[in-house]
Amino acid sequence: MTYRSAATGPLETYRRNVRRGLALVLSDRTTTTYLAIICGAFVLALVGPWIAPYEYNQTVYVDGRIHRLATPSLAHPLGTTWEGYDVLSRLLYGARPSVLTGVLGGGLIISVGLLVGVTAGWYGGNVDAALMRMTDVFYGVPLIPFAIVLVALLNIGFYTSIAVIGLLLWRNSARVLRAQVLQLKARPYVKAARATGAGNTRIVVRHVLPNIAPMAIMFFALGVGHSILIEASLSFLGIADPFVPSWGVMVRNAYNSGTMSRAWWWALPPGILIATLVVSFCMLGRKYGSMAGNEGNGTTY
Amino acid sequence: MVSVRYVGSRALQTVFLLWFMLTFLFFFFRLMPGSYLDIMMYRGADPESIAVFKENWGLNDPLYVQYGRYLVNFLGFDAGLSVQYREPVWDLVRRRMFNTFILVAPAITLSYVVGGVIGGLIGSRRDSRAGEHGLGALIFVGSLPSFFVGILLIAMFSMWAGLFPTSGMVSPEVTRTYRDAVWWRPYLTGDFAMHYTLPFVAIVFRYLYFPSLIIRTSFIDVTRQEFNEFYRVAGLTPRARLRHQLKHASLPLITLYPLSMTWALGGMVLIETVFNWPGIGQMLVQAVLSRDYPVIQFVFFIIAAFVILSNFVVDLVYGVVDPRISADD
């Protein structure tokens, strides 16, 4: 009855794969934890600015004087900064840019990586050689120095700096995905599909992409983690737009204020949040990759 | 053995790449928004001083003449004047290169030694819980932002425990004491060692995961090879077998060592900024923030040259380790 139609539609296949992937992630306690942290970060990014008790740039006054570096209390669960801002509110505002950077950067990384990797692996020959030389060149680029020079000298904003990060970091995924496609090309079912007269697009969409999906998901997760990491690093160095309220900018302000020995509640929370989010994405990606059978391929990247 | 032709062709490629990088950077910074003139003269300078300035800095000549002059000067260790300090770039960068190098080279070397041991340990226990948790812990460390590692170390060991200084390379008193001594005298003081410890630990800790993961993967590959079976049959003890396996598994480390150095060199930008260490990474950030183009250009070239040269070294080592690789590949 419905067996045939359920099994054959490409959409249905993808839906089934998503369900399986999710079941795989939820079958392990560590990956479930990471997924929960990530979902928490997404919720914060969505509702953070609404539930923040104070405005982002609202200076708190007590008896007409700025409430500087107040220790954590009920009114200010994470204390205040030197400028008298509420740390918790700033953290809640900061979730959105950080998560947005990760998702956009990771999306860009895996899009370019898939495009380059699959094209090179599938077409082979000169196309492959040219694309892989290009990837080699990107491997030689010293990441942070290059990003600093580009972002700072071109005076670029939030979204363009994400684009710079994404366009630098796709190199790992392209190389590994290409190798994966090369292996798939030699599989009997791909050859059979070709023998029946299926075109390139059809074989790639129906047979290649579903099979490299676990690896692509792994690189997407790693890409999200790395994008957040690089954005935070650039913000910390004072290179990225200081008016975007990201956690990296917060760490920088706290560090530069020279009050770290007195006000641990200012510098540590954003740093811990960045580290937790990056680690969650990277660990989830790698763990999922190894559970889906990519052991040894991507674990060293 | 490596053929002369192989070395020759790789050397030629390397020289070409260095020249290409130099040229690219020259034109890249000329085409940046805001000319040298805008950066170095205040807005609304009178035409006369602008003319004098242009004449002094050779900005009246066509671009290719400027480029030629730049190349010739560069070969004589002259990379121009820094805009913010009005001093030769080479003089500014030389000491900072040394500072970066003495920090990053021993730290990465130690991370390879420690990482090799850790990688072998978790590789030989890969099916146990300890091996799995060890791998998890390594990836955790590898995903931490390096500036955060630095901040944590400063918070823990210098602010709360008060064991180490928070920033800088030597105390001002030491600098004053040895003002007239040889330039390397301050490096031999205990004060320098105290300043050195935290950034050193940060780099070792932060870059430990890479050699460990490499060794682990390579160790697992090696234990699947047939010679293990042979050694077992031949009656070698597990300990003796482990020694053989580790020897085989450590091959990739040799080739990846220079690569790690280049990554760490890029990452030094963050470590040096956190610890206020006067190296080229910190200099790059300062130069970028004050738009000191000659310095940016030169520091970036140094980092790129390091990447290019270490790739050259890796190729040569590959050639020695695996003679099947030839210049034709």
Interface residues (C-beta under 8 A of the other chain):
Chain A: T30 G140 P142 L143 I144 P145 F146 I148 V149 A152 L153 L154 N155 G225 L229 A232 S233 F236 L237 G238 I239 V251 Y255 M260 S261 W264 A267 L268 G271 I274 A275 V278 V279 C282 M283 R286 G296 T299 T300
Chain B: M32 P33 G136 I139 F140 G142 S143 L144 P145 S146 F147 F148 I151 L152 I154 A155 M159 W160 L213 I214 T217 I220 D221 T262 W263 L265 G266 G267 V269 L270 T273 V274 G281 L284 V285 V288 L289 R291 I296 V299 F300 I303 A304 V307 I308 N311
